[in-house]
Amino acid sequence: PLSKSKIALLKDRGFETRKEIAEISPSALAKELQIPPEEALKIWKTAKYGDDCDEKSIVTLSSSSSNSGVSALDLLAKKVKLRPIFSLCRELDQMLGNGIPMGEITEFCGVPGAGKTQLGMQLSCTVQIPKLLGGTGGQAVYIDTEGSFIARRAKQIAEGVNRHLVHIASSSSEPKFVEAARTLTVEKMLKNIFCFRAYDHNEQIICVEVLEEFIKKHPRVKLIVMDSVAFHFRYGFSEKYQLRNMLLKKMEHILQHLAQKHNLAVVLMNQVTTRIKSNIADIVPALGPTWAHACTNRIMFEVKNDSRYAILVKSSSHKAKTIEYIVNADGIRDVCIVGNVSNRSSARSESPSSLARKKRRTDEYR
């Protein structure tokens, strides 16, 4: 078996199959890879005399290609080391175990105006919180299928994140915390959000397919947001449901692979539809029950009487829970009571500038 570095070198030189390696001489291979002849001979023999290997990918030469299994203890240790992404809505973070988990797909479903896009833009900013302040220090990819990513609104949310960090850091006696908070400027946050616009389902699939190469060039990417996953798949497939399901399954597999391989979070925004059962109408996530298996965590956003609720309806690690949140000038925040007045009621009557001055900041996470 060959090391991962040798496999990477072969790929870099354009070799895709074992047959391509076996068809040239060991000396030519050594010259092509610029390695000693004895190393080239070893690679050549491995490709040439493997069992039934002519058309197999060179990945099968790797010492790690055989699935020897990983212990549950190792998986747990890896999971513990991964820092979640803070949303700055403390109740929402606690519902998911202190933030949006890495290595998993998390889906937020809800009606228009519930705050899904606001949350997507906010997470694209908070994923950049420096490690010194308990964050991941990453970058974000934002796949916009609806045209709902508004740069001006993203700037407002970035300003709110910056104010939040400076406010928390200022309460510390450590100057390095203040410096770290101020270093994450609004301009830097916007620069580290890479936006892809998909105008149909084909472009949406292509966006997902090119992410592997994109992440190789941008290894700091720790978040992929797709807003929304359902938009291009709800119409135009009236007689092609098999094709639709195949494309969705392909997209799911790629996203799962990226999340686990690169230890990043995938956040999907999903629309909702009405399901009628026994003459009772119910609001359910779009794309049907088959798609429900794609995500590890699923949160439903509901709007009732001008109040917004997030309901954890599916999770492999956390129990079902409902929390209330608000959407204000800074993005998604907790509902908090100061005296006899809640910022939820204030959000409907006060201007954004007034809210920015009066609202209570969320407590420090770490």
Phi, psi and chi 1 to 4 in degrees:
 res  aa     phi    psi   chi1   chi2   chi3   chi4
   1 PRO       -  149.5  -20.1   32.0      -      -
   2 LEU  -102.8  154.2  -57.5 -179.2      -      -
   3 SER   -72.9  164.0   65.4      -      -      -
   4 LYS   -63.5  -33.1  -69.6 -177.4  178.9  179.7
   5 SER   -66.3  -37.4   60.2      -      -      -
   6 LYS   -68.0  -40.1  -70.8  -68.2 -170.1  -62.4
   7 ILE   -62.0  -42.8  -62.9  -63.9      -      -
   8 ALA   -64.2  -37.9      -      -      -      -
   9 LEU   -65.6  -42.1  179.3   60.2      -      -
  10 LEU   -62.2  -43.5  -73.1  164.3      -      -
  11 LYS   -63.8  -39.6  -74.6 -172.7  173.6 -177.2
  12 ASP   -64.1  -30.0 -174.5   61.0      -      -
  13 ARG   -89.9    4.9  -65.0  -63.2 -171.2  -86.9
  14 GLY    95.9    5.8      -      -      -      -
  15 PHE   -82.9  125.4  -67.4   98.2      -      -
  16 GLU  -112.9  -32.5  -65.9  -65.4  -24.1      -
  17 THR  -123.0  161.4   66.3      -      -      -
  18 ARG   -68.4  -29.7  -61.0  169.3   74.0  166.6
  19 LYS   -63.1  -39.0 -177.7  178.4  179.9 -179.2
  20 GLU   -62.0  -34.4  -68.7  173.7  -12.5      -
  21 ILE   -72.4  -43.7  -58.9  171.8      -      -
  22 ALA   -68.6  -21.9      -      -      -      -
  23 GLU   -77.5  -15.4  -75.8  177.7  -19.1      -
  24 ILE  -107.5  163.4   66.4  173.4      -      -
  25 SER   -77.8  155.8   66.4      -      -      -
  26 PRO   -57.8  -36.9  -26.1   35.4      -      -
  27 SER   -66.7  -39.6   58.4      -      -      -
  28 ALA   -66.5  -35.5      -      -      -      -
  29 LEU   -66.5  -41.2 -175.5   62.7      -      -
  30 ALA   -62.2  -40.1      -      -      -      -
  31 LYS   -67.8  -39.3 -175.4  177.5 -179.4 -179.9
  32 GLU   -67.2  -40.6 -179.5   70.4   23.4      -
  33 LEU   -90.7  -11.2  -60.0 -179.0      -      -
  34 GLN    57.9   51.6  -63.6 -178.2  -11.3      -
  35 ILE  -129.1  164.8   58.5  175.6      -      -
  36 PRO   -59.9  148.2  -25.3   34.4      -      -
  37 PRO   -56.9  -37.7  -25.7   34.9      -      -
  38 GLU   -66.5  -34.2   56.3  -88.2   17.9      -
  39 GLU   -69.6  -40.1  -69.6 -174.0   23.4      -
  40 ALA   -64.0  -38.5      -      -      -      -
  41 LEU   -63.5  -40.3  179.9   61.1      -      -
  42 LYS   -62.9  -44.1  177.7 -177.1  176.9 -178.0
  43 ILE   -62.9  -43.6  -64.8  174.1      -      -
  44 TRP   -62.3  -44.9 -176.1   84.1      -      -
  45 LYS   -63.9  -40.1  -75.0 -177.3  176.8 -179.7
  46 THR   -61.9  -40.5  -55.9      -      -      -
  47 ALA   -75.4  -38.1      -      -      -      -
  48 LYS   -71.3  -42.2  179.9   73.9  173.7  178.2
  49 TYR  -108.3   16.0  -59.6  111.2      -      -
  50 GLY   -69.7  154.0      -      -      -      -
  51 ASP   -70.6  119.2  -64.1  -26.2      -      -
  52 ASP    48.3   53.5 -170.4   25.8      -      -
  53 CYS  -113.9    3.4   64.0      -      -      -
  54 ASP   -48.4  -49.7  -79.9    0.8      -      -
  55 GLU  -101.4    6.4  -63.5  -61.2  -25.2      -
  56 LYS   -77.2  150.8  -72.6 -172.6  177.2 -178.6
  57 SER   -63.5  150.4  166.4      -      -      -
  58 ILE   -65.5  -15.3   60.3  171.8      -      -
  59 VAL   -60.3  -27.7  174.8      -      -      -
  60 THR   -69.0  -10.7   59.8      -      -      -
  61 LEU   -80.7  -13.8  -61.5  172.4      -      -
  62 SER   -70.9  143.6  172.9      -      -      -
  63 SER   -67.2  -18.6   57.1      -      -      -
  64 SER   -99.3    3.6   62.2      -      -      -
  65 SER   -75.1  -28.0   61.9      -      -      -
  66 SER   -75.9  132.9   58.0      -      -      -
  67 ASN   -82.4   89.1 -170.9    0.9      -      -
  68 SER   -86.2   -4.5   56.3      -      -      -
  69 GLY    87.9  158.4      -      -      -      -
  70 VAL  -130.4  138.2 -179.1      -      -      -
  71 SER   -69.8  152.4   73.6      -      -      -
  72 ALA   -62.1  -32.7      -      -      -      -
  73 LEU   -65.4  -39.7 -175.4   61.5      -      -
  74 ASP   -65.8  -40.9  -70.7  -21.8      -      -
  75 LEU   -63.0  -41.0  -69.8  174.5      -      -
  76 LEU   -65.1  -43.1  178.2   61.7      -      -
  77 ALA   -62.6  -40.2      -      -      -      -
  78 LYS   -64.7  -42.4  177.0 -177.1  176.5 -178.9
  79 LYS   -63.7  -41.3 -172.4   69.0  176.6  177.1
  80 VAL   -63.8  -33.7  169.9      -      -      -
  81 LYS   -73.1  -23.0  -70.4 -179.3 -179.6  178.5
  82 LEU   -79.6  122.6  -62.8  177.1      -      -
  83 ARG   -81.0  133.8  -68.1 -178.3  175.5 -178.3
  84 PRO   -74.4  169.7   28.8  -34.5      -      -
  85 ILE   -97.9  121.9  -57.7  171.9      -      -
  86 PHE   -73.0  142.3  -58.9  141.8      -      -
  87 SER   -98.5  -14.2   70.9      -      -      -
  88 LEU    74.4    4.4  -58.4 -169.6      -      -
  89 CYS  -106.8  100.1  178.9      -      -      -
  90 ARG   -60.0  -41.2 -173.7  165.1 -171.7  163.0
  91 GLU   -61.7  -40.9  -67.1  -92.4   -6.5      -
  92 LEU   -66.2  -42.4  179.2   61.6      -      -
  93 ASP   -62.6  -44.9  -72.6  -15.9      -      -
  94 GLN   -64.5  -33.2  -70.2  178.7  -17.4      -
  95 MET   -61.7  -30.5 -175.4  167.4   68.0      -
  96 LEU  -103.4   12.6  -70.1  169.0      -      -
  97 GLY    86.6   40.0      -      -      -      -
  98 ASN    87.7   15.6 -153.0   28.9      -      -
  99 GLY   145.3  179.2      -      -      -      -
 100 ILE   -71.7  120.2  -52.3  -61.4      -      -
 101 PRO   -72.3  145.4   26.4  -33.5      -      -
 102 MET   -82.4  154.1  -65.7  -68.2 -166.6      -
 103 GLY    76.2   10.5      -      -      -      -
 104 GLU  -136.4  163.6  -60.2  177.1    5.5      -
 105 ILE  -102.5  124.1  -65.6  178.6      -      -
 106 THR  -117.2  129.9  -59.4      -      -      -
 107 GLU  -116.9  133.8 -176.2 -178.8   70.2      -
 108 PHE  -113.4  124.1  -67.3   89.2      -      -
 109 CYS  -117.7  146.0  -44.9      -      -      -
 110 GLY   173.6  168.5      -      -      -      -
 111 VAL   -73.1  162.2  -62.5      -      -      -
 112 PRO   -58.3  138.2  -25.9   35.2      -      -
 113 GLY    90.8   -0.4      -      -      -      -
 114 ALA   -77.4  -20.4      -      -      -      -
 115 GLY   113.9   13.6      -      -      -      -
 116 LYS   -62.8  -49.2  -58.2 -174.0  -59.8  -64.3
 117 THR   -65.3  -38.8  -62.2      -      -      -
 118 GLN   -57.9  -43.4  -44.1  -72.4  -42.5      -
 119 LEU   -66.6  -41.1  178.6   61.6      -      -
 120 GLY   -59.6  -44.5      -      -      -      -
 121 MET   -67.3  -37.3  -69.7 -171.0  -74.3      -
 122 GLN   -66.3  -43.5 -174.1  163.8  -50.2      -
 123 LEU   -64.4  -32.8  -68.0  173.1      -      -
 124 SER   -64.5  -24.5  -62.5      -      -      -
 125 CYS   -87.8  -46.1  -66.5      -      -      -
 126 THR   -71.6  -20.4   58.7      -      -      -
 127 VAL   -64.8  -15.7   71.1      -      -      -
 128 GLN   -92.1   -1.7  -57.2  177.5   47.1      -
 129 ILE   -54.9  128.8  -66.5  176.1      -      -
 130 PRO   -57.7  149.9  -23.5   34.6      -      -
 131 LYS   -62.1  -31.0  -68.0 -178.2  179.3 -179.9
 132 LEU   -60.6  -28.5 -174.8   62.4      -      -
 133 LEU   -99.4   14.9  -60.5  178.3      -      -
 134 GLY    92.1    3.7      -      -      -      -
 135 GLY   -91.4 -165.4      -      -      -      -
 136 THR  -105.0  -15.3   58.4      -      -      -
 137 GLY    60.5   36.6      -      -      -      -
 138 GLY  -103.3 -167.6      -      -      -      -
 139 GLN  -127.3  169.7  -63.5  173.0  -42.4      -
 140 ALA  -131.0  145.5      -      -      -      -
 141 VAL  -109.6  129.2  166.9      -      -      -
 142 TYR  -120.5  110.7 -159.5  105.3      -      -
 143 ILE   -96.0  110.1  -59.2  175.6      -      -
 144 ASP  -101.3  110.8  180.0   10.9      -      -
 145 THR   -99.2  -15.6   67.7      -      -      -
 146 GLU  -108.5   -7.3  -59.4 -175.1   17.7      -
 147 GLY    75.5   25.4      -      -      -      -
 148 SER   -96.2   -5.0   55.0      -      -      -
 149 PHE   -79.1  108.2 -175.8   92.9      -      -
 150 ILE  -105.7  116.3  -52.7  -60.0      -      -
 151 ALA   -60.0  -36.3      -      -      -      -
 152 ARG   -64.3  -40.3 -174.4  176.9  -60.2  173.3
 153 ARG   -69.2  -37.8  177.9   58.8  177.9  144.4
 154 ALA   -61.1  -36.8      -      -      -      -
 155 LYS   -64.8  -41.7  178.9  175.0  179.4  -71.4
 156 GLN   -59.8  -44.9  -76.7 -177.3  -42.8      -
 157 ILE   -66.4  -39.8  -68.8  174.7      -      -
 158 ALA   -61.9  -38.6      -      -      -      -
 159 GLU   -63.2  -39.4  -70.2  170.0  -15.4      -
 160 GLY   -64.8  -39.8      -      -      -      -
 161 VAL   -64.5  -43.8  171.7      -      -      -
 162 ASN   -61.2  -44.9  178.2  -97.1      -      -
 163 ARG   -62.1  -40.8  -77.2 -166.6  -61.5  -91.5
 164 HIS   -61.0  -47.0  178.0   89.4      -      -
 165 LEU   -65.8  -44.0  -67.6  179.4      -      -
 166 VAL   -63.6  -38.8  172.0      -      -      -
 167 HIS   -62.1  -44.9  173.6   77.7      -      -
 168 ILE   -68.4  -46.2  -70.0  175.8      -      -
 169 ALA   -64.1  -32.9      -      -      -      -
 170 SER   -66.2  -23.0  -62.0      -      -      -
 171 SER   -79.7   -6.7   62.9      -      -      -
 172 SER   -94.0  154.5  170.1      -      -      -
 173 SER   -87.5   -2.2   58.0      -      -      -
 174 GLU   -92.0  114.2  -68.2  -74.7  -14.7      -
 175 PRO   -60.4  -28.2  -21.1   32.6      -      -
 176 LYS   -65.9  -28.7   61.5 -178.7 -180.0  179.7
 177 PHE   -69.6  -42.3  -66.1  145.8      -      -
 178 VAL   -63.3  -42.5  178.2      -      -      -
 179 GLU   -63.7  -41.8 -179.7   62.4   24.7      -
 180 ALA   -63.3  -40.0      -      -      -      -
 181 ALA   -66.4  -43.2      -      -      -      -
 182 ARG   -72.0  -24.3  -70.8  176.5  175.5  168.8
 183 THR   -67.3  -32.8  -60.9      -      -      -
 184 LEU   -81.0   80.8 -173.1   59.6      -      -
 185 THR   -79.1  166.5   62.5      -      -      -
 186 VAL   -60.6  -44.1  172.2      -      -      -
 187 GLU   -60.7  -41.3 -179.1  179.4  -10.0      -
 188 LYS   -66.6  -40.3 -176.9  176.7  -70.8 -172.6
 189 MET   -61.3  -46.2  -82.4 -173.9  -91.9      -
 190 LEU   -65.3  -34.3  -64.1  178.4      -      -
 191 LYS   -68.2  -27.2 -171.9  176.0 -178.6  179.5
 192 ASN   -96.2   13.8  -74.4  -36.1      -      -
 193 ILE  -108.5  112.8  -57.6  173.8      -      -
 194 PHE   -96.8  114.1  -55.7  104.4      -      -
 195 CYS   -98.7  132.8  -60.5      -      -      -
 196 PHE  -119.0  129.3  -68.0   74.9      -      -
 197 ARG  -104.5  123.2 -178.8   70.8  168.5   94.1
 198 ALA  -113.2  120.3      -      -      -      -
 199 TYR   -95.6  -10.1  -69.7   92.2      -      -
 200 ASP  -155.2  178.5   56.1   38.7      -      -
 201 HIS   -67.2  -30.0   72.1  -88.1      -      -
 202 ASN   -65.3  -45.0  -71.4  -44.5      -      -
 203 GLU   -65.8  -33.4  -69.1 -171.4    4.3      -
 204 GLN   -63.4  -44.1 -174.4  172.6  -16.7      -
 205 ILE   -64.9  -42.2  -65.5  -66.8      -      -
 206 ILE   -62.2  -41.4  -68.8  172.1      -      -
 207 CYS   -56.2  -41.6  -76.0      -      -      -
 208 VAL   -69.8  -39.2  173.1      -      -      -
 209 GLU   -65.8  -33.2  -71.8  177.7  -28.7      -
 210 VAL   -84.8   -4.6  -57.8      -      -      -
 211 LEU   -64.2  -34.0  -74.8  178.2      -      -
 212 GLU   -57.3  -50.3 -179.8   69.9   57.7      -
 213 GLU   -67.2  -37.5  -72.4  -60.2  -41.4      -
 214 PHE   -63.4  -41.8 -175.4   85.3      -      -
 215 ILE   -68.6  -31.8  -67.0  171.9      -      -
 216 LYS   -61.3  -36.7  -73.8 -179.9 -178.5  178.6
 217 LYS   -82.7  -20.9  -63.0  177.7 -178.7  178.1
 218 HIS  -129.3   71.7  -58.8   84.1      -      -
 219 PRO   -64.9  -11.2   24.0  -33.6      -      -
 220 ARG   -82.1   -3.1  -75.0 -179.5   54.1 -150.2
 221 VAL   -64.6  120.5  168.4      -      -      -
 222 LYS  -124.3    6.4  -70.2  -60.3  175.3 -175.4
 223 LEU  -149.3  133.4  171.8   67.3      -      -
 224 ILE  -119.8  120.6  -61.0  171.6      -      -
 225 VAL  -111.1  131.8  176.5      -      -      -
 226 MET  -120.7  119.3 -176.8  178.0  -71.1      -
 227 ASP  -132.1   98.5 -177.2   16.8      -      -
 228 SER  -116.0  166.9   70.0      -      -      -
 229 VAL   -75.0  -27.1   64.1      -      -      -
 230 ALA   -94.3  -20.0      -      -      -      -
 231 PHE   -50.0  -49.0 -174.4   68.7      -      -
 232 HIS   -85.8   -5.5  -66.6  -49.3      -      -
 233 PHE  -107.7   -0.2  -72.2   93.2      -      -
 234 ARG   -86.9  -20.0  -65.5 -170.9   67.3 -177.2
 235 TYR  -132.4  152.1  -50.9  101.3      -      -
 236 GLY    89.4    1.9      -      -      -      -
 237 PHE  -120.6   29.5  -70.6   90.1      -      -
 238 SER   -58.0  -33.4   56.4      -      -      -
 239 GLU  -119.2   17.0  -62.7  178.7    0.3      -
 240 LYS  -132.3   45.1  -58.8  176.9 -178.2  178.4
 241 TYR   -66.0  -31.5  -75.5  109.7      -      -
 242 GLN   -64.5  -42.1 -173.1  173.6    0.9      -
 243 LEU   -64.4  -43.4  172.7   62.2      -      -
 244 ARG   -60.0  -47.1 -172.8 -174.5   82.8  158.2
 245 ASN   -64.0  -35.2  -70.0  -22.3      -      -
 246 MET   -65.9  -43.9 -178.6 -172.9   70.9      -
 247 LEU   -66.5  -40.6  -67.5  173.7      -      -
 248 LEU   -65.1  -40.9  -73.2  171.2      -      -
 249 LYS   -64.8  -39.0 -176.4   58.6   68.0  173.9
 250 LYS   -62.6  -45.4  176.9 -178.4 -179.8 -179.9
 251 MET   -62.8  -41.6 -174.4  166.5   61.3      -
 252 GLU   -60.6  -45.7  172.6 -155.9  -20.9      -
 253 HIS   -61.8  -41.8  -74.9  166.7      -      -
 254 ILE   -64.3  -44.5  -64.6  175.0      -      -
 255 LEU   -66.0  -39.9  -67.8  172.8      -      -
 256 GLN   -61.9  -43.1  -71.2  -81.7   12.8      -
 257 HIS   -62.1  -45.5  172.7   73.9      -      -
 258 LEU   -63.2  -42.7  -68.8  172.9      -      -
 259 ALA   -60.6  -43.3      -      -      -      -
 260 GLN   -81.3  -38.3  -65.0  171.1   11.9      -
 261 LYS   -69.6  -42.0  177.8 -179.0  177.9 -179.4
 262 HIS  -102.6    6.8  -61.6  -74.7      -      -
 263 ASN    51.9   52.0  -63.6  -36.0      -      -
 264 LEU  -123.0  167.7   53.7   81.6      -      -
 265 ALA  -100.0  137.1      -      -      -      -
 266 VAL  -111.2  123.2  175.2      -      -      -
 267 VAL  -118.7  120.8  172.1      -      -      -
 268 LEU  -110.8  132.0  -53.9  177.4      -      -
 269 MET   -97.5  129.6  -54.3  -55.2  174.0      -
 270 ASN  -124.9  146.3 -164.5    0.6      -      -
 271 GLN   -81.6  175.0  -60.1  175.6  -17.5      -
 272 VAL  -123.9  161.7  -67.9      -      -      -
 273 THR  -140.6  170.6 -173.5      -      -      -
 274 THR   -99.8  128.6  -57.5      -      -      -
 275 ARG  -114.8  128.4  179.6 -177.5   63.6 -173.0
 276 ILE  -105.9  121.3  -60.6  177.7      -      -
 277 LYS  -137.1  123.6 -172.9  175.8 -178.0  179.6
 278 SER    55.8   42.9  -58.3      -      -      -
 279 ASN    63.4   18.9  -65.8  -36.5      -      -
 280 ILE  -117.6  124.6  -61.7  176.0      -      -
 281 ALA   -86.1  137.4      -      -      -      -
 282 ASP  -137.4  144.2 -166.9   18.1      -      -
 283 ILE   -90.2  122.5  -59.0  -63.4      -      -
 284 VAL  -132.3  159.1  -62.7      -      -      -
 285 PRO   -61.9  148.4  -24.0   34.7      -      -
 286 ALA   -72.4  166.7      -      -      -      -
 287 LEU    81.3    3.5  -59.4  179.7      -      -
 288 GLY    81.3  175.5      -      -      -      -
 289 PRO   -67.5  -27.7   22.1  -31.8      -      -
 290 THR   -62.8  -42.2  -57.9      -      -      -
 291 TRP   -67.5  -23.4  176.7 -105.9      -      -
 292 ALA   -59.2  -23.4      -      -      -      -
 293 HIS   -79.4   -9.9  -61.2  -71.0      -      -
 294 ALA   -70.8  -31.6      -      -      -      -
 295 CYS  -101.1  150.7   56.2      -      -      -
 296 THR   -82.3  -37.9  -52.0      -      -      -
 297 ASN  -126.6  138.8  -48.9  -72.0      -      -
 298 ARG  -132.9  126.8  171.2  174.1  -87.9 -178.7
 299 ILE  -120.5  130.1  -64.0   92.7      -      -
 300 MET   -96.7  128.6  -72.0  -72.5  -65.3      -
 301 PHE   -95.7  127.6  -80.2  173.4      -      -
 302 GLU  -125.5  146.3  -68.4 -171.2   -1.1      -
 303 VAL  -119.5  119.3 -179.6      -      -      -
 304 LYS  -135.5  122.2  -64.4 -179.8  179.3  179.1
 305 ASN    51.5   47.4  -59.2  -37.6      -      -
 306 ASP    68.6    7.6  -67.2  -31.2      -      -
 307 SER  -108.5  148.4  -63.7      -      -      -
 308 ARG  -114.9  137.1  -68.6  178.9  169.9   88.9
 309 TYR  -129.8  142.3  -58.8   92.2      -      -
 310 ALA  -112.5  125.5      -      -      -      -
 311 ILE  -119.7  118.5  -53.6  166.7      -      -
 312 LEU   -79.5  108.9 -178.8   61.0      -      -
 313 VAL  -104.7  -15.2  -63.8      -      -      -
 314 LYS  -150.0  130.1  177.1 -169.6  175.4 -175.3
 315 SER  -165.6  141.5  175.4      -      -      -
 316 SER   -85.2  -10.0   59.5      -      -      -
 317 SER  -124.3  -15.6  -52.6      -      -      -
 318 HIS  -132.2  147.8  -51.1  -73.3      -      -
 319 LYS   -78.6  158.6   62.6 -178.7 -179.4 -179.8
 320 ALA   -60.0  140.0      -      -      -      -
 321 LYS  -157.5  152.3 -174.3  178.2  179.9 -179.1
 322 THR  -124.1  131.2  -60.0      -      -      -
 323 ILE  -128.9  159.3   63.1  102.7      -      -
 324 GLU  -107.7  144.5 -170.6  175.2   -2.3      -
 325 TYR  -143.2  169.3   65.9   95.5      -      -
 326 ILE  -128.1  161.2   64.7  166.2      -      -
 327 VAL  -118.3  118.3  179.6      -      -      -
 328 ASN  -128.9 -163.4   62.3   19.0      -      -
 329 ALA   -60.0  -30.1      -      -      -      -
 330 ASP   -89.7   -8.7  -72.0  -15.8      -      -
 331 GLY   120.4 -140.4      -      -      -      -
 332 ILE   -88.2  128.7  -56.5  -68.5      -      -
 333 ARG  -142.8  167.9  -67.9  -67.5 -170.5  -88.2
 334 ASP   -72.0  154.0  -68.3  -69.2      -      -
 335 VAL   -84.2  121.7  171.5      -      -      -
 336 CYS  -131.7  147.2   49.0      -      -      -
 337 ILE  -104.9  124.2  -53.5  -62.4      -      -
 338 VAL  -118.3  111.1 -179.1      -      -      -
 339 GLY    68.3 -123.8      -      -      -      -
 340 ASN  -109.1   12.1  -66.4  -39.1      -      -
 341 VAL  -117.9  130.4 -179.0      -      -      -
 342 SER   -97.6  149.9   73.3      -      -      -
 343 ASN   -70.8  -13.0   58.9   -6.2      -      -
 344 ARG   -67.4  -48.3  176.5 -173.1   60.9 -152.4
 345 SER   -69.7  -34.4   58.1      -      -      -
 346 SER   -65.0  -32.4  -59.9      -      -      -
 347 ALA   -63.5  -20.9      -      -      -      -
 348 ARG   -90.8  -13.8  -64.7 -166.5  -67.3  -92.8
 349 SER  -121.1  -20.7   58.6      -      -      -
 350 GLU  -101.3  157.8  -64.5 -170.8   45.8      -
 351 SER   -75.6  158.0   65.9      -      -      -
 352 PRO   -56.3  -38.4  -26.8   35.0      -      -
 353 SER   -66.5  -36.6   59.7      -      -      -
 354 SER   -67.5  -40.9  176.3      -      -      -
 355 LEU   -62.9  -40.5  -77.9  171.8      -      -
 356 ALA   -60.8  -33.4      -      -      -      -
 357 ARG   -79.7  -35.6  -69.0 -167.7  -59.0  -90.2
 358 LYS   -98.6  -23.8  -67.0 -175.4  177.9 -179.4
 359 LYS   -70.6  148.3   75.4 -178.9 -174.7   63.1
 360 ARG   -82.0  131.2 -171.1 -179.9   69.6 -176.5
 361 ARG   -71.1  148.6  -60.5  -65.6  179.2 -173.6
 362 THR   -66.3  143.5  -53.5      -      -      -
 363 ASP   -63.5  159.8  -65.8  -26.1      -      -
 364 GLU   -66.0  139.5 -176.6  175.1    1.6      -
 365 TYR   -83.7  -44.2  -74.2   86.7      -      -
 366 ARG  -137.0      -  -71.5 -174.2  178.5 -180.0
